[in-house]
Amino acid sequence: MNSSERIQFFSSSTHRFNYIGKPITIDVETYGRVHCAILGSRGLVAQRLLQRLLNHSWLNPVAVVGSPSTVGMNLREQEWYLDEERPELPDMVVKGLVDVENLIEELHEEGVQIIFSALPDNVAELVEEKLASAGFIVISHALLHRLENHVPLVIPDVNPSHLSLLKSQDYADGKLISCSNCTVVPLALTVEPLHRNFPIESIHITTDQALSGGGRKLLAKGRMGEPISSEIPGEAESVEKELRRILGTNLHGRILPAEFSVSAKCNRVVRDHGHLARVEVKFLEEISAHEIIRVWRRYASRTQELELPSSPNKPIIFVDGKLNIDEHRWVGSDTKCPSIDSLAAMSVAVGEVEVIGNSLLYTVVADNTIRGAAGYSVLLAELLLVEGILHDSNTILESEQSRLEMSKK
């Protein structure tokens, strides 16, 4: 399926894929789009989520929850902070978080099943588990749950098997799933194929991270020419621990971190968008650049097999030559329009490869607010739907399987 076909599919009402070896079609005109809520209204990740969900064929944003200063405002009245033109927003009033029980009742009345949370840690700590306990599937971008034993930290095209941890959660009918640090996504995507094929001894990472990774206020500060500190407190530790957890082994519902060591040095740079990482991987045996590039080019995961709307055919794009962040954060798509193109900025670019003996040096570039955040969590929701973790998909799959079985009689 080429890029133009996938762009059309972003607003398509049907999708075919193989489920347990059988062809299945999801027809949302019959089953309806899954109702979603977004926690956050003015942040960059929250607005990216809204941008990507408005035209999504499976997911329908029916509620937006904001800070006290935005509660009661019409969504159309709020300032738009993304570089792309603001899409046609629904006539929707921003809800509040102060009365969580009332919010839960309102979200149930609107048929919400998935909640995308782009809340800061201090607020997320107060509400996310309550929402999961109320029966919602909460996909969280907050830091606080990422290393908890019962919460899967999942990148859909890297470690979907870790979703099995959901079976041991005690949130009634709800679920809580964590998204990783935005920098970890391109790192995990490019290290996973290496980890599958060659024994790794250690990884050292140096990052240059864009202003938008620190939120809209830091981005505005940088654009006004104010001084920006290069330090990102706690970032290196997060990258080190999250990468080893994501690439770890799921042993009977317990995640054993990957055995290789990881060290990181993370820097903030004065650039609006796009994270870059220079990675040094030491293997236990000698490797060649040809072998490395081959496994990257051949890499495919469960999300590629299912041809999910936000899953690029090639999640890793090798670039022969010097990487350009502004250009290569958009690799894998013919457009730079996240509101109409589900694949925009969903691949990562890798290049500048050097191999000496058992050491590999490479550079990876990705968009931090799309591939590293909003696009990532939307892809995760698509996977949950197709894998039957969402109730609607169970109905779809069971109905379609029954139909297939009846047609054979």
BELRA-V290734 format. One record per backbone hydrogen bond with DSSP energy under -0.5 kcal/mol. CO is the residue of the C=O (numbers start at 1). NH is the residue of the N-H. Records with the same first field share a line. If there is no record, write none. Layout:
# BELRA-V290734
CO=NH + NH
This chain:
# BELRA-V290734
2=6
3=7
4=8
5=9
6=10
7=10
8=11
9=12
10=57
13=28 + 29
15=26
17=24
19=22
22=19
24=17
25=27
26=15 + 28
27=30 + 31
28=32
34=60
35=113 + 114
36=62 + 63
37=116
38=40 + 65
39=118
43=47
44=48
45=49
46=50
47=51
48=52
49=53
50=54
53=56
58=34
60=36 + 62
63=38
64=95
65=40
67=70 + 71
70=73
73=94
74=77 + 78
75=78
79=81
87=89
90=92
92=75
94=72
95=66
98=100
99=103
100=104
101=105
102=106
103=107
104=108
105=109
106=110
107=112
108=111
111=35
113=137
114=37
115=117 + 139
116=39 + 118
117=141
120=123 + 124
121=125
123=126 + 127
124=127 + 128
127=131
128=132
129=133
130=134
131=136
132=135
136=138 + 175
137=115 + 139
138=140 + 177
139=117
140=179
143=146
145=148
148=151
150=152
152=154 + 178
154=156
155=158 + 159
159=162
160=163
161=164
162=165
163=166
164=167
165=168
166=169
171=174
175=138
176=152
177=140
178=154
181=184 + 185
182=186
183=187
184=188
185=189
186=190
187=191
188=192
189=193
190=194
191=195
192=196
193=197
194=198
199=284
201=261
202=282
203=263
204=280
205=265
206=278
207=267
208=276
209=269
210=213
211=214
212=215
215=219
216=220
217=221
218=222
219=223
220=224
221=226
222=225
230=268
232=235
234=238
235=239
236=240
237=241
238=242
239=243
240=244
241=245
242=246
243=247
244=258
245=248
249=251 + 256
250=252
251=254
254=251 + 256
255=257
256=249
261=203
263=205
265=207
266=232
267=209
269=271
271=211
272=212
275=366
276=208
277=279 + 364
278=206
279=281 + 362
280=204
281=283 + 360
282=201 + 202
288=292
289=293
290=294
291=295
292=296
293=297
294=298
295=299
296=299
301=305
302=306
303=307 + 308
304=307
308=311
310=312
313=315
315=317 + 348
316=318
317=350
318=320
319=321 + 352
321=352
323=325
324=328
325=329
327=330
328=331
329=367
330=333 + 345
331=347
336=338
337=340 + 341
340=342
341=344
343=346
345=371
348=317
349=365
350=319
351=363
354=361
356=359
357=287
358=283
359=356
360=281
361=354
362=279
363=351
364=277
365=349
366=275
367=372
369=374
370=373 + 375 + 376
373=377
374=378
375=379
376=380
377=381
378=382
379=383
380=384
381=385
382=386
383=387
384=389 + 390
385=388
390=394
391=395
392=396
393=397
394=398
395=399
396=400
397=401
398=402
399=403
400=404
401=405
402=406
403=407
404=408
405=408 + 409
406=409
